[in-house]
Amino acid sequence: MKYCSTRGGVSGVSFKDAVIMGLAEDGGLLVPESLPDLTPFLPSWRSMSFTELAEAILAHFADDIPAADLHGLVERAYETFDIPEVVRLQEVGDTHVLELFHGPTLAFKDVALQLLGQIFDYVLAQRGEHLNILGATSGDTGSAAIAGVRGRDNIDIFILYPLGRVSALQELQMTTVADANVHCLAIEGSFDDCQNIVKTIFADLPFKHRYHLGAVNSVNWARVLAQIVYYAYASLRFDAPVNFCVPTGNFGNVFAGYLAKRLGFPIGKLIVATNENDILARFFATGEYARGDVRFTHTPAMDIQVASNFERYLYYYFGEDAAKVRRFMEDFGNHGRAALDGAPADGIVESTSVSNDDTAGAIGTVFAESGYVADPHTAVGLAAARRFAALQPMVCIATAEPAKFPEVVDAAVGREVATHPRLAALVGQPSRRSELPANVDAVKAFVSERVRA
Ligand SMILES: *Cc1c(COP(=O)(O)O)cnc(C)c1O
């Protein structure tokens, strides 16, 4: 399997190179040169455990890693999870919830980043190389990425996050990690500022090559691939095609569901559930992709206007026509907006935007009805799913442990329900961070000073 860029300027890239490259060097995102049809395998995959299925799916996309090595990578990635089944599917009222937050940092990003950390380590050790990971986080990516690579000799990690705009616990999950290869940069700006700084630095190819920069943001193909597995796994637990409702920010999670469907897994519709930052909901309603101002909501991991994985969806929407993607993204880059001729009628994606009040309301209602405690991000999905009640069976993706957002959850439920011992233990521990202005040069200077000789 080889990979190419959504913008057409890069092709013939192996899986291992795609993972190390992160963003494609023409500014696009890496995607498989062609998608396999996995339907012939599905009958024999129905009885597999999560990790067995992960190995089976990965084998099709990472064919430059021998099966025995892949087995070791998957085993080590998921032995860090609190439950042996890795993800948990359960009934909640008349819907289903797929809990993806049983990893080390208690958010769904662990599913991908524990595996990505293993793959990085494996490839770098083979090549005798060192990688400097640069990433931006609106909260959960940072801690999950750090947990994936902390303490590794062949990796340094630099995580940018918006100062004062991630929760206290999310910040502690990053800044209390004492390993010397971990660098937390609190940026005086928004998450979009952080993401723009990272994108600008990656676009400076001489700098990228000189400092051997790698990406952990959801642009990294290995993250999408790891996320395909839970859609596949959940879809194989039902007798009829399953609909998924996905709380969405960067479109990374739901895009994996889209690919799972394209690969042949029995999936019906995908509901893209946004918070008040509704650029994606507006796009799916009208075909216009137009940047608005970022609003700060109960769901900080989704306070995003520019969804970095959206470009991969466009690529498939345009029938894998890279020239069309390039034109659309150039339009968007130049004008802050770009449009299709009308709403994208792909028959797969539905979308809706959930207000802050409806998010809190859903936490309270679901708890009152079924005793289930949902985090605010999960609640955006639960609220959205109620608007598509005719779509059955429905699986709502649960993206975070509620104790990561105790203020909102406890207020919505009316008493203290959101606690977790691993988070409680962070309070009062020594922490480290560096505050920097929202400025590309300041971040470049920081990276070049810290990079170990
Ligand atoms: C990252 C995150 C999301 C959004 O996922 P995307 O892949 O960016 O769409 C939703 N909920 C939580 C808790 C997250 O950490």
The ligand as an SDF file (V2000), in Angstrom:
LIG
                    3D

 15 15  0  0  0  0  0  0  0  0999 V2000
  -10.3730   15.6030   20.0640 C   0  0  0  0  0  0  0  0  0  0  0  0
  -11.6790   15.4080   20.7340 C   0  0  0  0  0  0  0  0  0  0  0  0
  -12.8760   15.4840   20.0200 C   0  0  0  0  0  0  0  0  0  0  0  0
  -12.9310   15.8510   18.5480 C   0  0  0  0  0  0  0  0  0  0  0  0
  -12.3030   14.8900   17.7390 O   0  0  0  0  0  0  0  0  0  0  0  0
  -11.8650   15.2640   16.2450 P   0  0  0  0  0  0  0  0  0  0  0  0
  -11.1130   14.0990   15.7630 O   0  0  0  0  0  0  0  0  0  0  0  0
  -11.0330   16.5090   16.3610 O   0  0  0  0  0  0  0  0  0  0  0  0
  -13.1230   15.5110   15.4970 O   0  0  0  0  0  0  0  0  0  0  0  0
  -14.0580   15.2300   20.6970 C   0  0  0  0  0  0  0  0  0  0  0  0
  -14.0770   14.9440   22.0100 N   0  0  0  0  0  0  0  0  0  0  0  0
  -12.9460   14.8650   22.7340 C   0  0  0  0  0  0  0  0  0  0  0  0
  -13.0220   14.5680   24.1800 C   0  0  0  0  0  0  0  0  0  0  0  0
  -11.7160   15.0910   22.1200 C   0  0  0  0  0  0  0  0  0  0  0  0
  -10.5950   15.0070   22.8410 O   0  0  0  0  0  0  0  0  0  0  0  0
  1  2  1  0
  2  3  1  0
  2 14  2  0
  3  4  1  0
  3 10  2  0
  4  5  1  0
  5  6  1  0
  6  7  2  0
  6  8  1  0
  6  9  1  0
 10 11  1  0
 11 12  2  0
 12 13  1  0
 12 14  1  0
 14 15  1  0
M  END
$$$$
